[in-house]
Amino acid sequence: MARSSQGTTPRRAPHAADKRVRLSHDQVARAALELADAEGVDALTMRRLADELGVGTMTLYGYFPSKRDLLHAVLDAAVADRPEAPQPGEGWRERLSALVRLARDNMLRHPALVEIRVREPVLRPEALRLAEDGLRILLDAGFPAQEAAHAFRLLFTYSFGFAVFSPADAVEQDRTAARVAIAALPSGDYPALTGAAAEAAEAMGGEQAFEYGLARILDGLEARLTGD
């Protein structure tokens, strides 16, 4: 999920005056998030971050005693960028759709959030606000608690999977690769796929594909709620 760092301008080397600068906890966390988004979580080390900020490595340990503490701060900074949940006033489908879109957009904006979640559950209080908002919408709509929990998990997994497998900056590349791969298939062995080559390539990602899947999930949930 890391983005290429080619073309970026190296930060200036730290000097004595820099070491006297007081950084806030949030400034360090935001710098760490920026680095992890750009180059991947593995590139985020205390030494590398200290170089980026122009301070000594030991200075950072005064803010975060360990790499794990730093990653927790990165998570908090990433989820803090998510706008407020949709407010009551619209139907549950509209509110839930808006919430899922916000979650997907934030994961696309912060690849580090996705990378960390692949490695371990994200159970920070700030990150769990998304679950709180989603469950509240479903419970208010009339879903029993067990079904609301499963429904939210389904929606989160869908948006997360879309962020992992269909990043916005790779959609056209993925579609092109799909067209090439399908074109190379023998039509006699793959009649369905070669017959729908253009449609299969189009479904590789993008807004329309995301909205199609989201709508179908919500259709199923609505049918469960109404008994249709």
C-alpha positions as CSV (number, residue, x, y, z in Angstrom):
1,M,0.0,0.0,0.0
2,A,3.0,2.3,0.1
3,R,3.3,5.1,-2.4
4,S,6.4,5.8,-4.3
5,S,8.7,8.4,-2.8
6,Q,10.4,9.3,-6.1
7,G,10.4,12.9,-6.8
8,T,10.1,14.0,-3.2
9,T,12.4,16.6,-1.9
10,P,14.7,15.4,0.9
11,R,14.2,17.2,4.2
12,R,17.0,19.3,5.5
13,A,19.4,17.7,8.0
14,P,18.9,18.5,11.6
15,H,21.1,21.0,13.3
16,A,21.5,22.2,16.9
17,A,18.8,24.8,16.8
18,D,16.2,22.2,15.6
19,K,16.8,20.1,18.7
20,R,15.5,23.0,20.9
21,V,12.2,23.2,19.0
22,R,9.3,21.8,21.0
23,L,7.0,19.6,18.9
24,S,3.5,18.7,19.9
25,H,2.3,15.2,20.2
26,D,0.0,15.8,17.3
27,Q,2.8,17.2,15.1
28,V,4.9,14.1,15.6
29,A,1.9,11.8,14.9
30,R,1.0,13.7,11.8
31,A,4.5,13.6,10.5
32,A,4.6,9.9,11.1
33,L,1.3,9.4,9.3
34,E,2.6,11.4,6.3
35,L,5.7,9.3,6.2
36,A,3.8,6.0,6.5
37,D,1.3,7.0,3.9
38,A,4.0,7.9,1.4
39,E,6.5,5.1,1.9
40,G,4.8,2.3,4.0
41,V,4.7,1.4,7.6
42,D,8.0,-0.5,7.4
43,A,9.7,2.7,6.4
44,L,8.5,4.4,9.6
45,T,11.3,4.1,12.1
46,M,12.1,6.4,15.0
47,R,15.4,7.4,13.3
48,R,13.8,8.1,9.9
49,L,11.0,10.1,11.5
50,A,13.6,12.1,13.6
51,D,15.4,12.9,10.4
52,E,12.2,14.1,8.8
53,L,11.4,16.3,11.8
54,G,15.0,17.6,12.2
55,V,15.4,16.4,15.7
56,G,17.4,13.7,17.5
57,T,16.1,10.1,17.6
58,M,16.0,10.1,21.4
59,T,13.8,13.2,21.4
60,L,11.0,11.2,19.8
61,Y,11.1,8.5,22.5
62,G,10.0,11.3,24.9
63,Y,6.8,11.4,22.9
64,F,6.4,7.7,22.1
65,P,8.3,5.1,24.1
66,S,8.0,2.5,21.4
67,K,7.2,1.9,17.7
68,R,3.8,0.4,18.8
69,D,2.9,3.6,20.6
70,L,3.8,5.6,17.6
71,L,1.7,3.4,15.3
72,H,-1.2,3.9,17.7
73,A,-0.8,7.6,17.3
74,V,-0.7,7.2,13.5
75,L,-4.0,5.3,13.6
76,D,-5.6,8.1,15.8
77,A,-4.3,10.7,13.4
78,A,-5.6,8.9,10.3
79,V,-9.1,8.2,11.7
80,A,-9.3,11.8,13.0
81,D,-9.4,12.9,9.4
82,R,-12.7,11.2,8.8
83,P,-15.6,13.7,8.7
84,E,-18.4,13.5,11.2
85,A,-21.0,10.8,10.7
86,P,-24.2,11.6,8.9
87,Q,-26.7,13.1,11.2
88,P,-30.3,11.9,11.7
89,G,-32.8,13.3,9.2
90,E,-32.3,11.0,6.2
91,G,-33.2,7.4,5.9
92,W,-31.0,4.7,7.3
93,R,-29.9,3.6,3.9
94,E,-28.7,7.1,3.0
95,R,-27.0,7.6,6.3
96,L,-25.3,4.2,6.2
97,S,-24.2,4.7,2.6
98,A,-22.7,8.1,3.5
99,L,-20.8,6.5,6.4
100,V,-19.4,3.7,4.4
101,R,-18.2,6.1,1.7
102,L,-16.5,8.3,4.3
103,A,-14.7,5.2,5.7
104,R,-13.6,4.0,2.2
105,D,-12.4,7.5,1.2
106,N,-10.4,7.8,4.4
107,M,-8.7,4.5,3.8
108,L,-7.9,5.5,0.3
109,R,-6.5,8.8,1.6
110,H,-4.4,7.0,4.2
111,P,-2.8,3.8,2.9
112,A,-1.0,3.4,6.3
113,L,-4.4,2.8,7.9
114,V,-5.1,-0.1,5.6
115,E,-1.6,-1.5,6.0
116,I,-1.8,-1.5,9.7
117,R,-5.3,-3.1,9.7
118,V,-4.0,-5.9,7.5
119,R,-1.5,-6.8,10.2
120,E,-3.7,-6.5,13.2
121,P,-7.2,-5.5,14.4
122,V,-7.7,-1.8,14.8
123,L,-9.4,-1.4,18.2
124,R,-8.3,2.0,19.2
125,P,-11.2,4.1,20.8
126,E,-11.0,6.7,18.0
127,A,-11.1,4.0,15.3
128,L,-14.1,2.3,17.0
129,R,-16.2,5.5,16.5
130,L,-16.9,4.2,13.0
131,A,-18.4,1.0,14.5
132,E,-20.3,3.1,17.0
133,D,-21.8,5.3,14.3
134,G,-22.6,2.4,12.0
135,L,-24.3,0.3,14.7
136,R,-26.3,3.2,15.9
137,I,-27.7,3.7,12.4
138,L,-28.6,0.0,12.1
139,L,-30.1,-0.2,15.6
140,D,-32.2,2.9,15.0
141,A,-33.4,1.4,11.8
142,G,-34.8,-1.6,13.7
143,F,-32.2,-4.3,13.2
144,P,-31.7,-6.6,16.2
145,A,-28.3,-6.2,17.9
146,Q,-26.8,-9.4,16.5
147,E,-27.9,-8.6,12.9
148,A,-26.8,-5.0,13.2
149,A,-23.3,-6.2,14.3
150,H,-23.0,-8.7,11.5
151,A,-24.3,-6.1,9.0
152,F,-21.8,-3.5,10.0
153,R,-19.0,-6.0,9.8
154,L,-20.1,-6.9,6.3
155,L,-20.1,-3.2,5.2
156,F,-16.8,-2.5,6.8
157,T,-15.2,-5.6,5.2
158,Y,-16.6,-4.5,1.8
159,S,-15.2,-1.0,2.1
160,F,-11.9,-2.2,3.4
161,G,-11.5,-4.8,0.7
162,F,-12.3,-2.2,-1.9
163,A,-9.6,0.0,-0.5
164,V,-7.1,-2.9,-0.6
165,F,-7.9,-4.3,-4.0
166,S,-9.1,-1.2,-5.9
167,P,-7.1,1.8,-4.8
168,A,-8.2,4.8,-6.7
169,D,-4.8,5.5,-8.3
170,A,-4.5,2.0,-9.7
171,V,-8.0,1.5,-11.3
172,E,-7.0,2.2,-14.9
173,Q,-3.8,0.1,-14.6
174,D,-5.9,-2.8,-13.2
175,R,-8.4,-2.5,-15.9
176,T,-5.7,-2.5,-18.6
177,A,-4.1,-5.6,-17.0
178,A,-7.4,-7.3,-16.9
179,R,-8.1,-6.6,-20.6
180,V,-4.7,-8.0,-21.6
181,A,-5.1,-11.1,-19.5
182,I,-8.6,-11.9,-20.7
183,A,-7.6,-11.3,-24.3
184,A,-4.9,-13.9,-24.0
185,L,-7.4,-16.6,-22.8
186,P,-8.8,-19.2,-25.3
187,S,-12.4,-18.4,-25.8
188,G,-13.4,-22.0,-25.9
189,D,-12.2,-22.6,-22.4
190,Y,-13.3,-19.3,-21.0
191,P,-16.5,-18.4,-23.0
192,A,-18.2,-16.4,-20.2
193,L,-15.1,-14.3,-19.4
194,T,-14.0,-13.6,-22.9
195,G,-17.6,-12.8,-23.9
196,A,-17.8,-10.2,-21.2
197,A,-14.2,-9.0,-21.3
198,A,-15.1,-5.2,-21.4
199,E,-17.5,-5.6,-18.5
200,A,-15.1,-7.7,-16.4
201,A,-12.3,-5.1,-16.9
202,E,-14.7,-2.2,-16.0
203,A,-15.7,-4.0,-12.8
204,M,-12.0,-4.1,-11.6
205,G,-12.6,-0.9,-9.5
206,G,-13.8,2.7,-9.6
207,E,-16.7,4.6,-8.2
208,Q,-19.4,2.8,-10.2
209,A,-18.2,-0.6,-9.2
210,F,-18.1,0.4,-5.5
211,E,-21.6,1.9,-5.6
212,Y,-23.0,-1.2,-7.3
213,G,-21.7,-3.5,-4.5
214,L,-22.8,-1.1,-1.8
215,A,-26.3,-0.9,-3.2
216,R,-26.6,-4.6,-3.5
217,I,-25.5,-5.1,0.1
218,L,-28.0,-2.5,1.3
219,D,-30.8,-4.1,-0.8
220,G,-30.2,-7.4,1.0
221,L,-30.2,-5.7,4.4
222,E,-33.4,-3.8,3.5
223,A,-35.1,-7.1,2.5
224,R,-34.1,-8.6,5.8
225,L,-35.5,-5.6,7.7
226,T,-38.9,-5.6,5.8
227,G,-39.2,-9.3,5.4
228,D,-39.4,-9.2,1.6
